[in-house]
Amino acid sequence: MSRGALGRLFALSFLLARAAAQDFAQTRFICTSIPLDMDPMCSAPMQNSGPVEDIKGTILQLRETILQQKETIMNQKETIRELTAKLSRCESQSVSEPSQYNRANVSVQTNSLKDLLQNKIDHLEKQVLSRVNSLEETKTAVRNDTTENRGKIENALNSLHQRISDLEKGQRNSRPTDKFQITFPLRTNYMYAKVKTSLPEMYAMTVCMWLKSNASPGVGTPFSYAVPGQSNELVLIEWGNNPMEILINDKVAKLPFLINDGKWHHICVTWSTRDGVWEAYQDGLKRGNGENLAPWHPIKPGGIMVLGQEQDTLGGGFDATQAFVGEMSHFHMWDRVLTPGEVYSLANCSSKTLVGNVIAWTEANVDIYGGATKWTFEACRQIN
């Protein structure tokens, strides 16, 4: 029997005992006075038997009442035992049966959830495998197409280069060695030209050239000179939406050139180590100047001069986005600062004897690679 049932049983027994005591307390006893000289057992009182009979009746009535209450208490005890037994059974069922039901219900729900998750995982695995297979097939197809297309392009370029070389052989015998241009038709990382001349150490310099381009944004890198340990020793570049810049020892000056209109333009840049003073000329006229461009830093010797590409490493590391697109001619370099009059005469073709003493524009001094081409070019004929 549980503690709750025992408590209820004791409470009920207490209430029944209290009720019986109250009934007994409500019973009245009748007392009658007797004279002192009268023997209660004598026959004299028998003459007046009324009070004695009343007492006997009261006692009998009390006995009957007590018996009835005793019987009632016994019946109530039996009822209490039955109720207690039923209560115990109910409590045991309320504890055990729902737990079993809940465990069964939880087990069913858990199994259902596991099945649902497993099905979902299987479905996702199938999707992932299908996607991977699709990507692998696409990758293989793209790789095959890319290899095939690249082979076709290389074959076409080689064929074109061979035809151009054959044509050039016939032209070289009839044209002057400096009357040529180099064409870079595409923005690639493999078309370029290399100047054979090695630069000396220079404390001043002037570089001039003819350029024609309509590339946008930015015409790219007309030339770059790299030395061991410094890929930006001397660079002319117009990259993206930035203005054209001259770099010396990785120091930068912005140049006021506007040349990407598809027309031929003559440009010159002069520089000196003394205070890093520089000047910029376009079509014979000074367009800008400044100072503090790598002051007191001589341009180092023993490097590589590349036309049409920007070098990230010595002689290589080309980036197609920085490649020059257009045509170039008469690339000359001096180890001194040219005067404004000399620059003007070059731009107007009024001086035919002013040739770079460091780099001179001759076909024998420039090698081309990757599909860049050489064509006959006469600067003065182009601008007149």
SVG drawing of the C-alpha trace seen along z (x, -y; Angstrom):
<svg xmlns="http://www.w3.org/2000/svg" viewBox="-45 -73 122 79">
<polyline fill="none" stroke="black" stroke-width="0.4" points="0.0,0.0 1.4,-3.5 2.0,-6.2 -0.9,-8.2 -3.3,-5.4 -2.2,-4.9 -2.6,-8.5 -6.1,-8.6 -7.0,-5.4 -5.8,-6.9 -7.6,-10.1 -10.9,-8.2 -10.5,-6.1 -9.9,-9.2 -13.0,-10.9 -15.1,-7.7 -13.7,-7.5 -14.4,-11.2 -18.0,-10.8 -18.5,-7.8 -17.2,-9.8 -19.5,-12.7 -22.5,-10.3 -21.5,-8.9 -21.0,-12.3 -24.5,-13.3 -26.0,-10.4 -27.4,-11.7 -27.3,-9.8 -30.2,-10.4 -29.4,-10.5 -31.9,-10.3 -31.3,-11.3 -31.8,-8.6 -32.2,-9.3 -29.3,-8.4 -31.2,-6.1 -32.6,-4.1 -30.9,-1.1 -30.8,-1.1 -31.4,2.7 -34.3,2.6 -37.8,3.2 -39.0,-0.3 -37.8,-1.8 -39.5,0.9 -42.7,-0.7 -41.7,-3.6 -40.1,-1.8 -40.3,-4.7 -36.7,-6.0 -35.2,-2.6 -37.0,-1.5 -35.8,-4.7 -32.2,-3.9 -32.5,-0.4 -34.0,-1.6 -31.3,-4.1 -28.6,-1.5 -30.2,0.8 -30.5,-2.0 -26.8,-2.9 -25.8,0.7 -27.8,1.0 -26.4,-2.3 -22.8,-1.2 -23.4,2.1 -24.8,0.3 -21.9,-2.1 -19.5,0.9 -21.1,2.6 -21.0,-0.6 -17.3,-1.1 -16.7,2.5 -18.6,1.9 -16.7,-1.3 -13.4,0.4 -14.3,3.0 -15.2,0.3 -12.0,-1.5 -10.0,1.7 -11.8,2.2 -11.3,-1.4 -7.6,-1.2 -7.1,1.9 -8.8,0.3 -6.7,-2.8 -3.5,-0.8 -4.4,0.9 -5.3,-2.4 -2.0,-3.9 0.0,-0.9 -1.7,-1.0 -1.3,-4.8 2.4,-4.4 3.2,-1.3 0.8,-1.3 1.4,-4.8 5.2,-4.3 5.0,-1.2 2.7,-3.0 5.1,-6.0 8.1,-3.8 6.4,-2.0 5.2,-5.3 8.7,-6.8 10.2,-3.7 7.8,-3.9 8.5,-7.6 12.2,-7.2 12.2,-4.4 10.1,-6.5 12.4,-9.5 15.5,-7.3 13.8,-5.9 13.0,-9.5 16.5,-10.7 18.1,-7.7 15.8,-8.2 16.8,-11.9 20.5,-11.1 20.2,-8.5 18.4,-11.0 21.1,-13.7 23.9,-11.2 22.3,-10.4 22.0,-14.0 25.6,-14.8 26.9,-11.8 24.8,-12.8 26.2,-16.3 29.8,-15.2 29.4,-12.8 27.9,-15.7 30.7,-18.1 33.4,-15.4 31.8,-14.9 31.6,-18.6 35.2,-19.1 36.4,-16.4 34.5,-17.9 35.8,-21.4 39.3,-20.1 39.1,-18.3 37.6,-21.3 40.2,-23.7 43.1,-21.4 41.7,-21.1 41.0,-24.8 44.4,-25.7 46.0,-23.3 44.1,-24.9 45.1,-28.4 48.7,-27.5 48.7,-25.8 47.1,-28.8 49.5,-31.2 52.5,-29.1 51.2,-29.0 50.6,-32.7 54.0,-33.4 55.6,-31.2 53.8,-33.1 54.8,-36.4 58.4,-35.3 58.4,-34.3 57.0,-37.7 59.5,-39.5 62.4,-37.8 61.4,-39.4 60.9,-42.8 64.1,-42.9 66.3,-42.9 64.5,-46.1 63.8,-48.2 66.1,-50.1 66.8,-48.3 65.0,-50.9 61.9,-51.3 59.7,-48.8 57.0,-48.4 56.1,-45.7 52.4,-44.8 50.8,-43.2 47.2,-42.4 46.0,-40.6 46.2,-41.1 48.1,-37.9 50.8,-36.8 53.0,-35.3 53.3,-38.0 56.3,-40.2 59.6,-41.4 63.1,-41.5 65.8,-44.0 69.2,-42.4 71.2,-45.4 72.3,-45.4 71.9,-48.6 74.8,-50.2 74.4,-51.9 72.7,-55.2 72.4,-58.4 70.2,-60.1 68.1,-58.8 65.7,-59.7 63.4,-57.1 61.3,-57.9 59.0,-55.8 56.1,-55.9 52.8,-54.3 49.4,-53.5 46.6,-51.9 42.9,-52.1 42.9,-49.5 40.6,-50.2 40.9,-50.2 44.6,-51.1 46.9,-50.4 49.1,-48.1 52.9,-48.1 54.9,-49.4 58.2,-48.4 59.6,-47.1 63.2,-46.8 64.0,-44.3 67.2,-43.6 68.0,-40.8 66.2,-41.6 64.0,-44.4 61.4,-43.6 60.3,-47.3 63.6,-49.0 62.2,-51.0 58.6,-50.5 56.1,-52.4 52.6,-51.2 48.9,-52.2 46.9,-49.6 43.1,-49.6 41.6,-53.0 44.8,-54.5 46.8,-57.1 50.0,-56.1 52.9,-55.9 56.7,-55.7 58.3,-53.5 62.0,-53.7 63.1,-51.4 59.4,-50.8 58.8,-54.5 56.0,-56.0 55.2,-59.2 51.9,-59.8 52.2,-61.0 49.7,-63.2 49.5,-61.1 46.4,-60.4 47.2,-58.1 44.4,-55.4 42.6,-57.1 43.9,-54.7 46.3,-57.3 50.1,-57.4 51.7,-59.4 55.3,-60.2 56.1,-60.2 59.3,-60.8 60.2,-60.7 63.4,-62.2 64.8,-61.6 67.9,-62.4 69.0,-61.1 69.6,-64.7 66.5,-65.3 64.7,-62.7 63.6,-65.3 61.5,-64.1 59.7,-65.5 57.0,-64.1 56.5,-65.0 53.7,-64.0 53.9,-64.7 56.9,-67.0 55.3,-69.2 56.0,-69.0 52.9,-67.9 54.2,-67.5 57.1,-67.4 58.0,-66.7 60.7,-65.6 61.5,-63.1 61.2,-60.2 63.8,-57.7 66.3,-60.5 70.0,-59.6 69.2,-56.0 71.1,-55.1 69.4,-52.7 71.2,-49.4 72.9,-47.5 72.7,-43.9 68.9,-43.6 66.4,-42.5 64.4,-45.0 61.0,-43.6 58.6,-45.3 54.9,-44.7 54.8,-43.0 55.3,-43.8 57.8,-41.6 57.0,-40.2 60.2,-38.1 63.4,-38.7 62.5,-38.1 59.1,-36.6 56.0,-36.4 53.8,-38.2 50.2,-39.1 47.8,-39.3 45.8,-42.1 49.0,-44.3 50.1,-43.5 50.4,-46.2 47.9,-46.0 48.7,-48.1 51.7,-49.0 55.1,-50.3 58.1,-51.7 61.3,-53.7 62.1,-52.7 65.3,-54.7 67.1,-55.3 69.9,-57.7 72.0,-57.9 71.3,-61.7 68.4,-64.2 67.4,-65.4 66.6,-69.0 63.0,-70.1 64.3,-71.0 65.7,-67.5 62.5,-65.9 60.5,-68.2 62.7,-67.3 62.2,-63.6 58.4,-64.0 58.4,-66.1 60.9,-63.9 63.1,-66.9 66.2,-65.1 67.3,-61.9 70.6,-61.5 69.4,-61.6 69.6,-57.9 69.6,-56.4 73.2,-55.8 72.0,-53.1 69.2,-51.4 68.9,-52.0 65.8,-50.9 67.1,-48.2 65.6,-44.9 68.8,-43.0 68.5,-44.4 64.9,-43.2 63.6,-39.7 59.8,-38.9 57.9,-36.0 54.5,-34.5 52.9,-35.8 54.0,-39.5 54.8,-40.6 57.1,-43.1 55.8,-45.3 57.3,-48.1 56.8,-51.5 57.7,-55.0 57.0,-57.5 57.2,-60.7 54.9,-59.3 52.4,-58.3 52.1,-61.8 52.2,-63.8"/>
</svg>
